[in-house]
Amino acid sequence: MSDPRRILLVGATGLIGRTIIARSPDIVDVSLQGLARREIPFPPGVRMELVLASSDEWPGIITQLEPDAIISALGTTRKKAGSDEAFREVDHDLVLEVGKAAKAAGVKNFVQVSSVGADPFSRNAYLKVKGEAEKDLRALKLRRLDMLRPGLLRGQRKDDPRPLEKLGQVAAPLGDFFLQGSRTKYRSMKAIDVADAALACAVQKAGGQFVHEHDSMMRLIREFRRSLAEKAEAQSG
């Protein structure tokens, strides 16, 4: 039996990070570690190492851990960060520092949870920063870089109230029905779907740079879950 693939989750305290952690007991052949600035409670059944450190220590820790893959679920909002500059420090600067550390540590797979509409030339400040982060990660020429661009995330956040997002989640099932063709990419996604798409990318073997919007992520998810079911069946048999 081969050694489990060592995946380091950066941004473990957010919606996607927490969902990946909760999902981890169901994923065979994966050893999950987390890197965060504050402690979080683990759901029942979760067994993983969570390294707590200030963000300026993260590059050195990544070098020491030498993970096979990194999932970056880092992200905040301008309101929560307090200013445009503070928002950029997290969603661009910190993401890029993690990417540079991954490159230096020889990490095979880097998965960035971004956003639909990410564009370095966007007039929307949020999408512009997301797009600049993608652009600068590409320039690092990591062995494999996957950028996930989900639409509105559907899931229960903790200690991070977002009233407009909650309203959007209520309307999303009906709104998604009208998003067809080229607009499919704007459909909402459940947090567990984005989590599985990130995990699917983290175990891919081929190199390259890939952008995944809604339909591409759903294909990844179906293949990933089919593989999980086959492995579970093999183990039980």
ABEGO torsion letter per residue (X at the ends): XBBBBBBBBBGAABAAAAAAAAAAAABBGBBBBBBBABBBBBBBGBBBBBBBBBAAAAAAAAAAAGBABBBBABEBBAAAAGBAAAAAAAAAAAAAAAAAAAAAAGBABBBBBBBBGBBAABABAAAAAAAAAAAAAAAAGBABBBBBBBBBBBEBBBGBBBAAAAAAAAAAAAAAAABBEAAAAABBBBAAAAAAAAAAAAABABBEBBBBBAAAAAAAAAAAAAAAAAAAAAAAX
